[in-house]
Amino acid sequence: MKPSIIYAAVIVLIAGIFHTGSGNAEYADVVLNKRAEKQGMRPVIYPHWFHRIRFRCKVCHHELGFKMRAGANDISMSAIIDGKYCGICHNNDVAWGVENCDLCHSGLPGLKTGIKGGAQTGGPGRW
């Protein structure tokens, strides 16, 4: 078995342990719902803290091109499928792929786009 498959399996297992399954975003999660409900999907709950434990900020916000402002990235499923944004890693090689919709689209209907909790910022240096 390839090490990347073992690594991905461990990450999915750990994510499952910490995932509450409640459909509510928890502190510091990022909710993405600009397009999701309009297209018949549940909002995305992105566990920022979980990714931050594993990666430095610069990995996503510099090397992968995510802007450091909630709502500033034009993320779409077509872009992810084309290997942009989340799709750079969520490609069934580094991490699970897009066919596992419910792992990301797990939010309760009506959740508003933004960062959950008190760590909200308008971007670098704008507290």
N, C-alpha and C positions, 0 to 999 in steps of 0.2 A: 504494500500500500504506500502511495506517495506521501511524503511528509506534509505537503500542502493540504491533502485530503484529511489527514489526521488532525492537523491544526484547525481546519475549518470545522470538523466534527466537535472538537473540544470547545471552540468558540460558541457553536450552536448550543451545546450542552450547558455551558456557563450562562449564556443568555437566557435559556429556558429556566434556570434556577432563579435568576434575578427578575425575570419578567413576571409581573403580577397578573397579567391577563385581564385586568379590570377594564381596559379600554380607556382609562384616564391617564393623562400625562402626569408624570411625577416631577419633582424639583429638577430643574435644569434640562429637562427634555425639550426638544424642539418639535413643535407641531407643524406639519405641512398640510394645509388644506386649501390652497389657492385653487387647485384644479380637482382634487380628489372627489369630493362629493358631487361636483358638477358633472363628473364623468361616471357616477354610479359606484364609486369606491369609498371605503371608510378613510378617514384622515390618516396620514402617516404620523407615527410617533417615533421620532429619531432619538435614541438614547445617547445623547451627547456625552454624558459622563462615562458611559461604558466604552465608547470609542476613545475618549480622552485618557482613560487608564492605559490603553495599549499604545496610543500614538501621540506624538507631540503635536501641538497646534499647527506647526508649519507643514506637516504632512498633508493635511486637507486644505488648509487655508493659504498655502503658498504653492506646494508642489501639484496639488490637484485642482487648484483654482477656485475654491469656494470663497466667496466674499465674506468678510467678518461682520455681517449685518443680517439679522433675521429678515427674510423676505426679499433680499437683494439678488438671490440666485434664481434664474429662470429654469428650475428643475422640472422636467417632464419625463414621462415613461419612455417616450421615443428617444430622448437624449440618454437616459440610463441604458436602454437597450443598445444604443450605439456606442456604449462604453465611456460615456461622460458622467461626471458627478459620481453618484453612488455606484454606477455601473463599472467604474474603474476597478473596484474590488469585488462587488457583488456580481460575479461572472461565472459562478460554479467552479472556480479554480481557487481563488483566494477566500471567498465567502459564498454563501448560497446565492443562487441566481434569482431572476425576476419571476420565475414560475411559482415561487413561494410567496404569493401576494400577501397572505395574512400575517406573515412575520413582520412586515413593515406597515401595511394598511390595517392597523389594529386599534385605531382610535374610535371612540364613540362619536356618532354623528353630532355635528354642531360644535365640535372643538374648533376654536379659532387659531389661525396661524400665529405663531410666535413662540417665545421661550417661556416655559412654565417656571414660576417661582420668582424669587427676589433678585436673581443675578442678571436681570435684564439690562441691556445696554443698547444704545443706538449705534454702536460700533466702537472701534479703538479710541480710548480717551474720552468717551461720551457717556459718563455714568449718570 
